Amino acid sequence: MGLFSFLSKEIAIDLGTANTIIIYNDKVVVDEPSIVAIERNTDRIIAVGKKAMMMHGKTHENIRTIRPLRDGVIADFRAAEYMMREMIKMIGIKSRFFPPALKMVICIPSGITEVEQRAVKDSAEQAGAKEVRLIHEPMAAAIGIGIDVLEPTGNMIIDIGGGTSEIAVIALGGIVNNKSIRIAGDDFNADIEDYMRRQHNIHIGERTAERIKIEVGAALPFLDNPPDDFFVHGRDMLSGIPKEIRVNYSEIAHCLDKSIVKIEAAVLNALEMTPPELSADIFRTGIYLAGGGSLLRGLDKRLHAKTKLPIHVAEDPLRAVARGTGIALKNFDKFPFLLK
């Protein structure tokens, strides 16, 4: 403990394509959509997070909404820096004389390049971080689920986020093999938008597609506890007049099928690349699902049918990665897998 250690504040950030979660003092203090609203004329930030999401798809020409992350990586460097800075302000860390020195652990997709890693670190440093470490998302998810990742036992994690699906086999504090594919929640939304256009001649926005996915999204066309039908509002593509249609979970399962097939193929591919001793462990321990995509109805049953392995959905899967990042932050020097 140094003389000025009280000036150093530790925060863990799950910088996601869809949502950003910040943990401070073992508590989730920020859980906001990863989006900013900017005034075009002045380049001034008007809103970040939930307020900006309310504007998304409803702006006039002087306001634009930006999602700084695409496919799990930073697509707009300046907007990402703005967003992180504003979200860190939401924590309410105050120091009487000096701005606090921030020590951060940020999680990143396992398939990102060194250039993309550098972009994350630079954004964090521009937002006020003095020391930044990175952790791969499947590793953070495994820690957040409660797996002892330092044990010589193989565990398979599937983290389906907004931009990427991470499939990794973990043992002895490292990723033995991983498959990172850019098919995830955003692609499910795009599939729903496309299906509504083709099948129902109705034009809907990204937010409506997300709502449909939450309300009636499914991976299987037959469920034991089916959700109620959902009424969708959008613009009729023939007449241009707003209209309402009714959709059920079976047709959404049908339209999501092609994206889910790609995730299944990636899971099978990762299992093929797994060393035999670890395959024996995975047969006993099963596969763990985390991330918002794991909440899709029937996905666990579909993966079980495909792999014949036990499938465990994490408790509060949306925050599993953030929880793991927070634990890694507390053990900053113990974990060998924190990237400099």
Sine and cosine of phi, psi and omega as CSV:
sin_phi,cos_phi,sin_psi,cos_psi,sin_omega,cos_omega
0.00,0.00,0.88,-0.47,0.01,-1.00
-0.99,0.10,0.14,-0.99,-0.02,-1.00
-0.87,0.50,-0.62,0.79,-0.06,-1.00
-0.96,-0.28,0.45,0.89,-0.04,-1.00
-0.90,0.44,-0.41,0.91,0.01,-1.00
-0.93,0.38,-0.31,0.95,0.02,-1.00
-0.99,0.14,-0.24,0.97,-0.04,-1.00
-1.00,-0.02,0.79,-0.61,0.00,-1.00
-0.89,-0.46,0.69,-0.73,-0.05,-1.00
-0.96,-0.28,0.80,-0.60,0.05,-1.00
-0.72,-0.69,0.56,-0.83,0.04,-1.00
-0.93,-0.37,0.74,-0.68,-0.06,-1.00
-0.83,-0.56,0.81,-0.58,0.19,-0.98
-0.99,-0.14,1.00,-0.09,-0.08,-1.00
-1.00,0.06,1.00,-0.01,-0.12,-0.99
-0.99,-0.16,0.33,-0.94,0.04,-1.00
-0.90,0.43,-0.64,0.77,-0.05,-1.00
-0.99,-0.10,-0.70,0.72,-0.04,-1.00
-0.71,-0.71,0.53,-0.85,0.10,-1.00
-0.91,-0.42,0.79,-0.61,0.00,-1.00
-0.88,-0.48,0.75,-0.67,0.04,-1.00
-0.88,-0.48,0.75,-0.66,0.04,-1.00
-0.93,-0.37,0.76,-0.66,0.01,-1.00
-0.64,-0.77,0.77,-0.64,-0.06,-1.00
0.83,0.55,0.68,0.74,0.03,-1.00
0.91,0.42,0.23,0.97,0.01,-1.00
-0.84,-0.54,0.56,-0.83,0.13,-0.99
-0.97,0.23,0.92,-0.38,-0.06,-1.00
-0.97,-0.24,-0.38,0.92,0.04,-1.00
-0.70,-0.71,0.78,-0.63,0.10,-0.99
-0.62,-0.78,1.00,-0.03,-0.15,-0.99
-0.75,-0.66,0.46,-0.89,0.12,-0.99
-0.88,0.47,0.59,-0.81,0.00,-1.00
-0.99,0.13,0.99,0.16,-0.04,-1.00
-0.44,-0.90,0.57,-0.82,0.07,-1.00
-0.77,-0.63,0.50,-0.87,0.09,-1.00
-0.92,-0.39,0.78,-0.62,-0.08,-1.00
-0.82,-0.57,0.62,-0.78,0.09,-1.00
-0.99,0.14,0.81,-0.58,-0.10,-1.00
-0.90,0.44,-0.69,0.72,-0.10,-0.99
-0.89,0.45,-0.72,0.70,-0.13,-0.99
-0.97,-0.23,-0.17,0.98,-0.07,-1.00
0.89,0.45,0.41,0.91,-0.02,-1.00
-1.00,0.03,0.61,-0.79,0.05,-1.00
-0.98,0.20,0.80,-0.60,0.01,-1.00
-0.99,-0.11,-0.66,0.75,-0.07,-1.00
-0.44,-0.90,0.42,-0.91,0.03,-1.00
-0.70,-0.71,0.56,-0.83,0.11,-0.99
0.97,0.25,-0.74,-0.68,-0.12,-0.99
-0.86,0.51,-0.65,0.76,-0.02,-1.00
-0.90,0.43,-0.65,0.76,0.01,-1.00
-0.93,0.37,-0.59,0.81,0.01,-1.00
-0.90,0.44,-0.57,0.82,0.03,-1.00
-0.91,0.42,-0.44,0.90,0.01,-1.00
-1.00,0.08,-0.32,0.95,-0.14,-0.99
-0.86,0.51,0.83,-0.56,0.00,-1.00
0.99,0.13,0.04,1.00,-0.05,-1.00
-0.79,-0.61,0.30,0.95,-0.14,-0.99
-1.00,0.03,0.38,-0.93,0.15,-0.99
-0.99,-0.11,-0.05,-1.00,-0.19,-0.98
-0.92,0.38,-0.32,0.95,-0.02,-1.00
-1.00,0.03,-0.13,0.99,0.02,-1.00
-0.84,-0.54,0.69,-0.72,0.13,-0.99
-0.76,-0.65,0.59,-0.81,0.06,-1.00
-0.97,-0.24,0.68,-0.74,-0.04,-1.00
-0.81,-0.58,0.72,-0.69,0.20,-0.98
-0.99,-0.17,0.96,-0.28,-0.16,-0.99
-0.92,0.39,-0.34,0.94,-0.01,-1.00
-0.93,-0.37,0.69,-0.72,0.08,-1.00
-0.74,-0.67,0.72,-0.70,0.01,-1.00
0.81,0.59,0.60,0.80,0.08,-1.00
0.99,0.16,-0.07,1.00,-0.02,-1.00
-0.82,-0.57,0.29,-0.96,-0.06,-1.00
-0.96,0.28,0.86,-0.52,0.01,-1.00
-0.99,-0.17,-0.50,0.87,0.02,-1.00
-0.80,-0.60,0.98,-0.21,-0.13,-0.99
-0.87,0.49,-0.73,0.69,-0.06,-1.00
-0.91,0.40,-0.68,0.73,0.00,-1.00
-0.91,0.42,-0.59,0.81,0.02,-1.00
-0.90,0.43,-0.67,0.74,0.01,-1.00
-0.90,0.44,-0.71,0.71,0.05,-1.00
-0.83,0.56,-0.75,0.66,-0.08,-1.00
-0.88,0.47,-0.72,0.69,-0.01,-1.00
-0.89,0.46,-0.68,0.74,-0.01,-1.00
-0.87,0.50,-0.73,0.69,-0.03,-1.00
-0.93,0.38,-0.62,0.79,-0.01,-1.00
-0.94,0.33,-0.56,0.83,0.07,-1.00
-0.91,0.41,-0.58,0.82,0.05,-1.00
-0.89,0.45,-0.54,0.84,-0.02,-1.00
-0.89,0.45,-0.41,0.91,-0.01,-1.00
-0.90,0.44,-0.57,0.82,0.00,-1.00
0.99,0.13,0.52,0.85,0.08,-1.00
-0.97,0.26,0.85,-0.52,0.00,-1.00
-0.81,-0.58,0.61,-0.79,0.07,-1.00
-0.77,-0.64,0.67,-0.75,-0.13,-0.99
-0.91,0.41,-0.64,0.77,-0.12,-0.99
-0.91,-0.42,-0.71,0.71,-0.09,-1.00
-0.88,-0.47,0.54,-0.84,0.14,-0.99
-0.91,0.41,0.66,-0.75,-0.07,-1.00
-0.92,0.38,0.55,-0.84,0.09,-1.00
-0.99,0.14,0.86,-0.51,-0.07,-1.00
-1.00,-0.07,0.76,-0.65,0.08,-1.00
-0.94,-0.34,0.85,-0.52,-0.14,-0.99
-0.83,-0.56,0.56,-0.83,0.28,-0.96
-0.88,-0.48,0.82,-0.57,-0.03,-1.00
-0.86,-0.52,0.69,-0.72,0.02,-1.00
-1.00,-0.07,0.55,-0.83,-0.08,-1.00
-0.72,-0.70,0.42,-0.91,0.07,-1.00
-0.89,0.46,0.50,-0.87,-0.07,-1.00
-0.96,0.28,-0.29,0.96,-0.06,-1.00
-0.99,-0.16,0.25,0.97,-0.10,-1.00
-1.00,0.09,0.43,-0.90,-0.06,-1.00
-0.99,0.14,0.19,-0.98,0.02,-1.00
-0.90,0.44,-0.57,0.82,0.02,-1.00
-0.90,0.44,-0.68,0.73,0.00,-1.00
-0.93,0.38,-0.59,0.81,0.09,-1.00
-0.88,0.47,-0.68,0.73,-0.01,-1.00
-0.87,0.49,-0.64,0.77,0.01,-1.00
-0.88,0.48,-0.65,0.76,0.02,-1.00
-0.90,0.43,-0.72,0.69,-0.02,-1.00
-0.90,0.43,-0.69,0.73,-0.01,-1.00
-0.89,0.45,-0.66,0.75,0.03,-1.00
-0.88,0.48,-0.67,0.74,0.00,-1.00
-0.91,0.42,-0.66,0.75,0.00,-1.00
-0.92,0.40,-0.64,0.77,0.05,-1.00
-0.91,0.42,-0.49,0.87,0.01,-1.00
-0.99,0.13,0.00,1.00,0.12,-0.99
0.90,-0.44,0.11,0.99,-0.02,-1.00
-0.98,0.20,0.68,-0.73,0.07,-1.00
-1.00,-0.07,-0.53,0.85,0.01,-1.00
-0.66,-0.75,0.78,-0.62,-0.06,-1.00
-0.79,-0.61,0.76,-0.65,0.17,-0.98
-0.85,-0.52,0.47,-0.88,0.00,-1.00
-0.90,-0.44,0.52,-0.86,0.06,-1.00
-0.70,-0.71,0.64,-0.77,0.01,-1.00
-0.95,0.31,0.62,-0.78,-0.09,-1.00
-0.84,0.54,-0.72,0.70,0.00,-1.00
-0.89,0.46,-0.55,0.84,0.05,-1.00
-0.92,0.39,-0.71,0.71,0.03,-1.00
-0.88,0.47,-0.65,0.76,0.01,-1.00
-0.89,0.46,-0.68,0.74,0.00,-1.00
-0.88,0.48,-0.69,0.72,0.02,-1.00
-0.90,0.43,-0.67,0.74,-0.02,-1.00
-0.91,0.42,-0.53,0.85,0.02,-1.00
-0.95,0.31,-0.43,0.90,0.01,-1.00
0.94,-0.34,0.24,0.97,0.02,-1.00
-0.99,0.17,0.67,-0.74,0.10,-0.99
-0.99,0.14,0.99,-0.14,-0.14,-0.99
-0.96,0.27,-0.24,0.97,-0.02,-1.00
-1.00,0.08,-0.16,0.99,0.00,-1.00
-0.95,0.32,0.46,-0.89,0.06,-1.00
-0.99,0.14,0.77,0.64,-0.01,-1.00
-0.81,-0.58,0.67,-0.74,-0.01,-1.00
-0.99,0.14,0.71,-0.71,0.10,-1.00
-0.72,-0.70,0.66,-0.76,0.04,-1.00
-0.95,-0.31,0.76,-0.64,-0.02,-1.00
-0.88,-0.48,0.71,-0.70,0.16,-0.99
-0.87,-0.49,0.90,-0.44,-0.01,-1.00
-0.92,-0.38,0.96,-0.29,-0.02,-1.00
-0.98,-0.20,0.97,-0.26,-0.04,-1.00
-0.99,-0.17,-0.53,-0.85,0.02,-1.00
-1.00,0.05,-0.64,0.77,-0.08,-1.00
-0.96,-0.29,-0.53,0.85,-0.04,-1.00
-0.71,-0.71,0.43,-0.90,0.18,-0.98
-0.94,-0.35,0.85,-0.53,-0.05,-1.00
-0.96,-0.27,0.83,-0.56,0.04,-1.00
-0.86,-0.51,0.87,-0.49,-0.08,-1.00
-0.62,-0.79,0.55,-0.83,0.15,-0.99
-0.96,-0.28,0.82,-0.58,-0.13,-0.99
-0.88,-0.47,0.68,-0.73,0.11,-0.99
-0.36,-0.93,0.56,-0.83,0.06,-1.00
0.80,0.60,0.64,0.76,0.08,-1.00
0.95,0.31,0.34,0.94,0.01,-1.00
-0.57,-0.82,0.27,-0.96,0.04,-1.00
-1.00,-0.02,0.91,-0.41,-0.04,-1.00
-0.96,0.27,-0.75,0.67,0.14,-0.99
-0.48,-0.88,0.50,-0.87,-0.04,-1.00
-0.57,-0.82,0.39,-0.92,0.04,-1.00
-0.72,-0.70,0.87,-0.49,0.01,-1.00
-0.90,-0.43,0.90,-0.43,0.00,-1.00
-0.88,-0.48,0.55,-0.83,-0.06,-1.00
-1.00,-0.03,0.79,0.61,0.10,-0.99
-0.80,-0.60,0.89,-0.45,-0.06,-1.00
-0.32,-0.95,-0.46,-0.89,-0.12,-0.99
-0.82,0.58,-0.65,0.76,0.01,-1.00
-0.90,0.45,-0.58,0.81,0.01,-1.00
-0.94,0.33,-0.57,0.82,0.08,-1.00
-0.87,0.49,-0.68,0.73,0.01,-1.00
-0.88,0.47,-0.69,0.72,-0.01,-1.00
-0.90,0.45,-0.62,0.79,0.04,-1.00
-0.88,0.48,-0.66,0.75,-0.02,-1.00
-0.92,0.40,-0.70,0.72,0.02,-1.00
-0.86,0.51,-0.72,0.69,-0.03,-1.00
-0.89,0.45,-0.67,0.74,0.00,-1.00
-0.89,0.45,-0.67,0.74,0.00,-1.00
-0.89,0.46,-0.62,0.79,0.02,-1.00
-0.92,0.39,-0.74,0.68,-0.10,-0.99
-0.96,0.27,-0.68,0.73,-0.15,-0.99
-1.00,0.04,-0.61,0.79,-0.12,-0.99
-0.90,-0.44,0.02,1.00,-0.04,-1.00
0.80,0.60,0.65,0.76,0.00,-1.00
-0.80,-0.59,0.72,-0.69,-0.03,-1.00
-0.99,-0.13,0.85,-0.52,0.03,-1.00
-0.84,-0.55,0.30,-0.95,0.01,-1.00
-0.99,-0.11,0.06,-1.00,-0.05,-1.00
-0.88,0.48,-0.66,0.75,-0.02,-1.00
-0.91,0.41,-0.63,0.77,0.02,-1.00
-0.92,0.40,-0.65,0.76,0.03,-1.00
-0.88,0.48,-0.65,0.76,0.04,-1.00
-0.88,0.47,-0.66,0.75,-0.01,-1.00
-0.90,0.43,-0.67,0.74,0.03,-1.00
-0.88,0.48,-0.69,0.72,-0.02,-1.00
-0.87,0.49,-0.66,0.75,-0.02,-1.00
-0.94,0.35,-0.69,0.72,-0.11,-0.99
-0.97,0.24,-0.71,0.71,-0.08,-1.00
-0.75,-0.66,0.25,0.97,0.01,-1.00
-0.91,0.42,0.65,-0.76,0.00,-1.00
-0.44,-0.90,0.43,-0.90,0.04,-1.00
-0.98,-0.18,-0.24,0.97,-0.01,-1.00
-0.82,-0.57,0.62,-0.78,-0.01,-1.00
-0.97,0.25,-0.19,0.98,0.03,-1.00
-0.77,-0.64,0.88,-0.48,-0.03,-1.00
-0.86,-0.52,0.48,-0.87,0.04,-1.00
-0.94,0.35,-0.66,0.75,0.01,-1.00
-0.88,-0.48,0.98,0.20,-0.10,-1.00
-0.94,0.35,0.58,-0.82,0.07,-1.00
-0.97,0.24,0.34,-0.94,0.05,-1.00
-0.92,0.39,0.41,-0.91,0.08,-1.00
-0.88,0.48,0.42,-0.91,-0.08,-1.00
-0.85,-0.52,0.68,-0.73,0.02,-1.00
-1.00,-0.05,0.83,-0.55,-0.06,-1.00
-0.96,-0.29,0.71,-0.70,0.04,-1.00
-0.92,-0.39,0.70,-0.71,0.02,-1.00
-0.26,-0.97,-0.26,-0.97,-0.03,-1.00
-0.97,-0.24,0.78,-0.62,0.06,-1.00
-0.92,0.40,0.80,-0.60,-0.09,-1.00
-0.97,0.24,-0.28,0.96,0.01,-1.00
-1.00,-0.01,-0.75,0.66,-0.05,-1.00
-1.00,-0.08,-0.35,0.94,-0.04,-1.00
0.99,0.17,0.06,1.00,-0.04,-1.00
-1.00,-0.04,0.63,-0.78,0.08,-1.00
-0.86,0.51,0.65,-0.76,0.02,-1.00
-0.57,-0.82,0.19,-0.98,-0.02,-1.00
-0.85,-0.52,0.69,-0.73,0.13,-0.99
-0.75,-0.66,0.27,-0.96,-0.02,-1.00
-0.92,-0.39,0.77,-0.64,0.03,-1.00
-0.84,-0.55,0.47,-0.88,0.07,-1.00
-0.87,-0.49,0.19,-0.98,-0.11,-0.99
-0.91,0.42,-0.48,0.88,-0.04,-1.00
-0.90,0.44,-0.66,0.75,-0.02,-1.00
-0.96,0.28,-0.49,0.87,0.07,-1.00
-0.94,0.34,-0.62,0.78,0.07,-1.00
-0.87,0.50,-0.63,0.78,0.01,-1.00
-0.91,0.42,-0.68,0.73,-0.07,-1.00
-0.97,0.24,-0.40,0.92,0.03,-1.00
-1.00,0.07,-0.14,0.99,-0.15,-0.99
-0.82,0.57,-0.69,0.72,-0.10,-0.99
-0.92,0.40,-0.54,0.84,0.05,-1.00
-0.96,0.27,-0.63,0.78,-0.01,-1.00
-0.92,0.39,-0.58,0.81,0.04,-1.00
-0.86,0.51,-0.63,0.77,0.01,-1.00
-0.92,0.40,-0.61,0.79,0.05,-1.00
-0.92,0.40,-0.69,0.73,0.04,-1.00
-0.85,0.53,-0.69,0.72,-0.02,-1.00
-0.89,0.46,-0.63,0.78,0.01,-1.00
-0.92,0.38,-0.60,0.80,0.03,-1.00
-0.90,0.44,-0.72,0.69,0.01,-1.00
-0.89,0.45,-0.61,0.79,0.03,-1.00
-0.90,0.44,-0.67,0.74,0.03,-1.00
-0.91,0.41,-0.62,0.79,0.03,-1.00
-0.91,0.41,-0.60,0.80,0.02,-1.00
-0.89,0.45,-0.58,0.81,-0.07,-1.00
-1.00,0.10,-0.06,1.00,-0.07,-1.00
-0.98,0.20,0.73,-0.68,0.07,-1.00
-0.84,0.53,0.54,-0.84,-0.13,-0.99
-0.85,0.52,-0.62,0.78,0.00,-1.00
-0.89,0.45,-0.62,0.79,0.02,-1.00
-0.96,0.28,-0.53,0.85,0.07,-1.00
-0.87,0.50,-0.62,0.78,0.03,-1.00
-0.89,0.45,-0.63,0.78,0.04,-1.00
-0.91,0.42,-0.69,0.73,-0.05,-1.00
-0.91,0.41,-0.54,0.84,0.06,-1.00
-0.87,0.50,-0.60,0.80,0.01,-1.00
-0.98,0.17,-0.70,0.71,-0.13,-0.99
-1.00,0.08,-0.46,0.89,-0.02,-1.00
1.00,0.09,-0.23,-0.97,-0.05,-1.00
-0.91,-0.42,0.68,-0.74,0.01,-1.00
-0.97,-0.25,0.74,-0.67,0.02,-1.00
-0.96,-0.30,0.73,-0.69,0.07,-1.00
-0.67,-0.75,0.08,-1.00,-0.01,-1.00
1.00,0.05,0.34,-0.94,-0.05,-1.00
-0.87,0.50,-0.53,0.85,-0.01,-1.00
-0.90,0.44,-0.40,0.92,-0.02,-1.00
-0.95,0.30,-0.18,0.98,0.05,-1.00
-0.99,0.16,-0.11,0.99,0.01,-1.00
-0.88,0.47,0.81,-0.59,-0.09,-1.00
-0.85,0.53,0.76,-0.65,0.10,-1.00
0.99,0.14,-0.03,1.00,-0.03,-1.00
-0.91,0.41,-0.63,0.78,0.01,-1.00
-0.89,0.45,-0.66,0.75,0.00,-1.00
-0.92,0.39,-0.61,0.79,-0.01,-1.00
-0.91,0.40,-0.68,0.74,0.02,-1.00
-0.93,0.38,-0.58,0.81,0.05,-1.00
-0.90,0.44,-0.66,0.75,0.01,-1.00
-0.90,0.43,-0.56,0.83,-0.05,-1.00
-0.98,0.20,-0.65,0.76,-0.13,-0.99
-0.98,-0.21,-0.30,0.95,-0.08,-1.00
0.89,0.45,0.39,0.92,0.00,-1.00
-0.93,-0.36,0.44,-0.90,0.07,-1.00
-0.90,0.43,0.67,-0.74,0.01,-1.00
-0.90,-0.44,0.82,-0.58,0.01,-1.00
-0.91,-0.41,0.84,-0.54,0.07,-1.00
-1.00,0.00,0.76,-0.65,-0.03,-1.00
-0.88,0.48,0.49,-0.87,0.12,-0.99
-0.95,0.30,0.77,-0.63,-0.09,-1.00
0.77,0.64,0.90,0.43,-0.11,-0.99
-0.87,0.49,-0.45,0.89,0.00,-1.00
-0.89,0.46,-0.51,0.86,-0.08,-1.00
-0.94,-0.33,0.12,0.99,-0.04,-1.00
-0.87,0.49,-0.69,0.72,-0.02,-1.00
-0.91,0.42,-0.68,0.73,0.00,-1.00
-0.90,0.44,-0.66,0.75,0.02,-1.00
-0.87,0.49,-0.71,0.71,0.00,-1.00
-0.89,0.45,-0.61,0.79,0.03,-1.00
-0.91,0.42,-0.62,0.78,0.04,-1.00
-0.91,0.42,-0.63,0.77,0.02,-1.00
-0.93,0.38,-0.65,0.76,0.03,-1.00
-0.89,0.46,-0.58,0.82,0.02,-1.00
-0.88,0.47,-0.65,0.76,-0.01,-1.00
-0.94,0.34,-0.40,0.92,-0.01,-1.00
-0.91,-0.41,0.74,0.67,-0.13,-0.99
-0.76,0.65,-0.68,0.74,-0.11,-0.99
-0.99,-0.17,-0.17,0.99,-0.06,-1.00
-0.99,0.12,-0.58,0.82,-0.12,-0.99
-1.00,0.08,0.85,-0.52,-0.05,-1.00
-0.96,0.29,-0.25,0.97,-0.12,-0.99
-1.00,-0.04,0.03,1.00,0.08,-1.00
-0.96,0.29,0.85,-0.53,-0.07,-1.00
-0.99,0.14,0.69,-0.72,0.03,-1.00
-0.93,0.38,0.00,0.00,0.00,0.00
